[in-house]
């Protein structure tokens, strides 16, 4: 009987999980430092504009005190294509302006009211506590400025990825006289 009770007590002890102290609203702007092992942060970016439909999802996962990043990109207009980049260690340095943390600070400062139509430019989702943070744009000009800043971060993290690069159009044919 004592062995059964001891086994039950040990199984309860080892099966309990600590709930993360990470809170999206408070910790988003220092997420790489504040996330705990087992935490996941999903960042969805809407690249769509006019006739172009595309999105990206950045998944940050903290395991063994290391923050990993996996990126999935998809274009669903014109030439449909998608890619999932290999998981990497997120290269965060506190004084680096090209980081997701600083990008989120910029988006917070430049956030716009949600429009009646359209979806947010960036949605940050913390599934562990079902929390979301939305960042909106104010039309195409604002959207492209915000996406350009993200592109700089993306190029730093993935310098060899050319998924969103498109070839220059060919020059017009010579005119005939």
Steps between C-alpha positions, in 0.01 A plus 500: 500500500783737587664433162175576315459826692863594436464426126182708484664791682807488275293485181295801611815690591673436167191552285427848632603782271591846616290766333712754319524850643527643148224751426469622142384852586780562753783296351464528121769767466755279681356163398832328428614568856161450671381181329541183704575145391194358326368842390402561138441833330343513154538813286276519192575765239259591221700603193188524280434813297283564197514182286790349696413252779775380732570440865774387733497324834795523737491240780720568802541203736705501820661164580794430731542875562552557127259690276441329165339658193323328213358701211229400255427722197228468241395687187153402385458725198662502158768236540387299803789389715592434859801419711589406855850604596705276729475570871779728621605650832355852519802735499377764747737762637349770727672793329414388146239718330425222248306271733139395530489661845588840355267443205212442742591822685491685168163343410359595841606862450366508142188286558177614334138439587356182356324567172153366422642290218822306472704315754779615731845540351659301785333269749704368791346193664606337825315165498606398852254759641296569184618865489519714185645837408401671174691763305319679218598718208333807353499418129757387247766764566500428874489124439801507265706712744431251778571199277828659384618514863407133542683413178822647644468272802415202279805565278724512807364171636480324161759673277482239222121466476353651183138383541344846473739631235366522148703540182509836330265521204674478164570825318245605240569378148680746274263714301476437128515791265 
